[in-house]
Amino acid sequence: MLADMMKQVASQAERQVRMEQELRLKLEEELRSKIEQERCAEEERARQARAKLEEKHKQQADDVLSPSLSNGNDSRERTYTDTPRPSTNGNGHGEWVGTALRRAGVFPSAGSSRAGEEMVEKFKYTMVFVGTERVGKTSLMKCLLKGDGLFDGSLFAGTMPETTPTTGVQVMEHQVSLESQSVRLDLRLLEMSGYPCYQLHDLFLPDKRGLFIFVWNMAEQLNPVRVKWLLENIQAKSTGGRLFLIGTHKDELKGAAEGGPSSPHKLLEEFSQMVQMFLQAIEPNPSLRLQISGNFGVSCKYRNVQQEPKAKGAPQKLYHLMQLMANEAWRMSAQDPTYPCGLVPSCSEVLAKNILELREQGVWVLTGLEYKKLASYFEPRLSRNVEELGHITKLLHSWGALLHFSGSGALQRFVFTNPEWIMDLAYIFCSYNHYRCGGSPGLDTSSLPFDAAGVHEVDPQDNLLRGVLTIKVATVLFQRLLTRVKKGVKGVATCLDMLSKMDLVFRGNLVQPGETLTTMSPISPAPSTPRSANITITNGETFLVPSLFSGLLPVSVHQVLPGLLRGHHKRYVFNILPSSFFSRCLVRVSRCVQRLFVGNVHCADSPESCWRNNFWSDAAWIQDTPSTRGLLRLSGRTLHLYFSSSSTDPQAASTLFVAGFNNILSILTSEYQGLVMSEFVPCPSPACNHWLEVGKDIQQEAHSGSAVQCSVCNASFKHIQVMQQ
């Protein structure tokens, strides 16, 4: 009797399990079917919209073209695009821009008014996910984007989203309906790869209008050095930004006693204290320091959230956490000093749509004048108000509609319409380093921006990993990227020109066994005057990639420096040193000097074997003229410059060179909001080891005969005597 009852209970339990499984499968099938139907309907609506737009284009009249766009004269050579532009006025710009505008389909009528005061409400912000490798950034981002009542419920609990390791930067767009504000917020999500080989994040981090999500693994041992390194790179680019701390893998700490050393509560508290300590050390000024807006532990597996410290109304599910972070992004967008309350010029949205159309046509770069003409068509006053045009450009840059390196040397003269492609190009060396140095479990080589097998076939000795890029290797390396741009790119020369302007590569050559240097055209009087122009290449040329250099300056060189160089010696001390700062500095110096040696290489077999040596990542020899020489050396956050000259007037030559080098460093430093550089010169007294700070101990603009006193040895010197040390 009892056995029969047990069998019936077991049978009922099995039927219940089967029914639940069938119900779950049915719900999932209905959900997939609904999603597929919505996708098909959206595609049909998009197809109909495109058909209407094409019909509208055919009916556009040529008389809507603004005369201001066809009367300009741009003498600057376009080096990035081969898009055909038939000429109607002698320079070809009128019909080219007019065609692009007509195809955009955003013209007002010929007599309509485009008032400068017209504003529209638009809330759009950037979220940046950062953290070390394999902490769950991709999983967290996917769960946040899917977060709703259905996804956060028990239906999908216990399953992890399928992910692959991120190479470079992953960009996604998302729209959030804020329940508390009854508004829609457009989010641009950037996920930065956390592997150490990706050193160029500071190039693409938003300098404003950015919310940072710092992700860490609660179940693994922390590396404080890597945490501080990431915080320094964020602080260098964005001052006064907001930071969310999110610990993942909370579900793996279930066995930890509440309040114990391994409990989620304790781990979250300790990590928050460590980050706060690092931020205070990095930036003493609270108004410029990154501010922590929230500290949470999450489980992507079970879709739940824990806040530290615990607060009433704290988010319990990932959906609520996304709402909380989106509300913070909305608040920061509403408090924007340039465009408060989310009110932006109406022409900015129109310009963004037009740039998207240009991107689809294959026009991936505009010169400054072409961009100004394009913007002034929709808002005529922008042709006269350069400051307002700059504000709108920075706004579109933060939206991801375009990419503009404001204040960044040669790049600031161009506006790029395809930011994702430019980022993939910039990260291609890091991605190759990531792949060749072991990669990561689950790395999909088909997702890489290059043909991994093809590159290894033409570079079997891995010279690229040592920072040497030949044209043969570059042709294979850039092949996949070039196929993504159907037109508008001239090939390998264009890619190398772009990388050079981003301070990522420079020309290299072997003049004799044992020497490696850059080759430039005629000698300039000072390094403040670059002599490199647009790149034209031949098959035999070689380029150097300083971010891939792995060697160090030999100890023997350190020992002989005092007697080797008896001229200027200066120190440049930085509060933060971004990861790519020194390599970018080398590229800029290479444009301005006659030779830049990146290592003493001894060739045992042939000159080609020189490339198989490791070049210096922390130093470089400089030769500005045949009679001058110097050494640039990096030590921690301090940059040393040793320089001497054997010319007829060595003091004048040294002073001129140092002035030019100061100019290079000042411009590069200004591209980082949180970076502060201090310049030091040694005390002229031989018995004193004290360094005097320019601008504090020494007034830079003081009279050459004024007195300067050392605070350590109390000796007094003339101003000119100290500055010539």
C-alpha positions, 0 to 999 in steps of 0.5 A: 500500500505504502509502495503504491502511494510512493509510486503515485507521488513520484509519478505526479512529481514527474508529470509536474516537472514535465508540465513545467518544462513544457510550459517553459519551452512554450513560453520561450517559443512564444517569446522568440516568435514575438521577437521575430514578428517584431523584427520582421515588422520593423524591417518592413517599416524601415524598407517602406521608409527607405522607399519613401526617402528615395522617392523624396530624393528624386523629387528634390529640386536643385535650387534648395542648395545654399549658396554658402556651401558652393562658394568656398575655397578649400586649398587643403589636400584631401588625403583620406577619401577618393569619393568622386566630386564633379566640379561646378565651380573650379574646386569640386566642393559645391556639387559634392557637398550638395549631393550629400545634403540632398541625399540626406533628405533633411532639407527645410523648404527654400524659404523656411527659417532656421532660427539659432534660438530653436532648441529641442529636448534630447537626453543622451549620455555615454556609459563606459564599462571598465575593469580588468580582464574576465571580471564579467563586463560583457555579461553585466552589460548584456544582462543590464540591456535585457533587464525587465520583469521577464528576464530578471524573473525565475524564467531565466535564473541560473543561466549566464548569457553567452559572451566572448572576450572583448577585443578593443572597444565594444559599442552598443546603443540602448534606450531607457524609459526612466520611470521616475522622470517620464522621459527617454534617455538614449545611452551609448555604451562603451565596453573597454577590454581589460587585458593589459595589452590594451594601452590606448583607452585614454585616446577614446575615453570621454572627457565629459558627458561620461558615466564610468562603470568600474566592474570587478570580480568579488570571487577572485583576488584583487590586483590593486596595481591594475585597479589604480592604473585604470583609475589613473587613466580615467582621472587623466581624461575626465575630471569631476566624473561619476563612478559606479563600483559593481562587483560581479560573481556575488553568487559564488560567495553564498557560503560566506558568513554575513559580516565575515571577511569574505561576505559580500557586505565586507568585500564591497566596503573594502573595495570602496575604501580602496578606490576612495584611497586611490582617488584621493592620492591621484587627485587631491582636489575634491572638485576635480576628483572622480566621485563614487555614485554607487557601490553594488554587488551583482549576480548575473546568474541569478539577476539580483543586486546588493547595495553597500551601504544598505539603503531603503529602496535599494535596487533588488534586480538588474532592471532596477540597477539600470534604472538607477544608473540611467537616472544618474546619467539623466541628472548629469545630462540635465546639469550639463553646463553648456546645454542644461536641462537637456535642451540642445540646438535643433541643428545638432540632431539634423547634423547628426542624421546627415553625418550618418548618411555620409557614413553610409555613402562611404564618406568617412572623413571631412576636412574642417572647412567641409564640416563647417560648410555642412554645419552652416547650411543648417545653421548659418550663424555657425559659419561666424560663431566658431565657439558655438560650432565647437560646442556642437561638435563636442556634443556630437562627439559625446553622442558617438555621431562623429569623432573629433580629436579637439586640440590633438595636433594634426587630427584636429583638422579633420572630423571622422564620421565612422568612430567605430572604424577608427577605434578598431584601427587604433586598437589593431596593434593591441588586438594582435598583441592580445592574440599572439601573447596567449589571447584568452579562453574563448577568443573568437579569431573571426571577430578580430579586425585582422586575419590572424593566420594571414599575418602570422604567415607573412610575419613568422618571426613576430617582428610586429610584436617587437614594434616593427611593421613592414608594408608587407605585414600592414597589407595583410593586417589592414585587409579586413578593416579595408573591406568594411569601408567600401569606398572613401579609403585609399588603402594601406597608405591611408591607414598608416597616415591615420595611425601616424596622426594618432601618434601610434606609428612613425617611419623607421629605417636601418642606416647601418648595422647597430642603429635604428632611427626614424627618417625625416626631411630637412632639419628644422631649427627646433622640435616645435616645427614638425617636418612630416607631411602626409605619408606616401609609402613604398614597399620597402619601407618600415614603420615602428610602433612604440606602444609595442616596444618591450625593452628597457634602457640598459643599466650601463647607460644610466651609469655613464649619463653624467659624463656623457651629456653635460648640457641641459638636464630637466625633469618633467613630473606628472601627477598621472601618466596615462598608459600611452603618453610616452609612446605618443610623445616619442612619435611627436618628437620623431616628427621634429628631429633629424634622428630618433634612436630607439635602441642600441641594436647589435646585429650578429647575422644581417641587418634584417636581424636587427628587427628581432631585437627589443627596442626601448619602451622607456627611452630614446636617443635624440639627434636634432642636428649633426652637432647636438644629441640628447636622451629622453628617459622615463622613470615612473611618472618623471620624464628626464631630458638630457641634452648637449651640443657641440655647435659654435653656440651650444647654449643657444642650440640647447635653449632652442631645443628645450623650448621646442620640447617644452612646447611638444609636452605642453600641447600633449599634456593639454589633451588630458583634462586631469594631467598636470605637468611640473617642470624642474631644473637642478640647482646650479651649486655642484654640492646641492642635489635640490631641484627647483620648480619652474613657475614656483621656485623660479618665475619663468618670465622673470628678468634674466638678471633677477636673483633665484635662491635655493631653499636647501643650500641657500645659495643665490644665482641669476635667473638665466644661470638657473634656467640654463642648467 
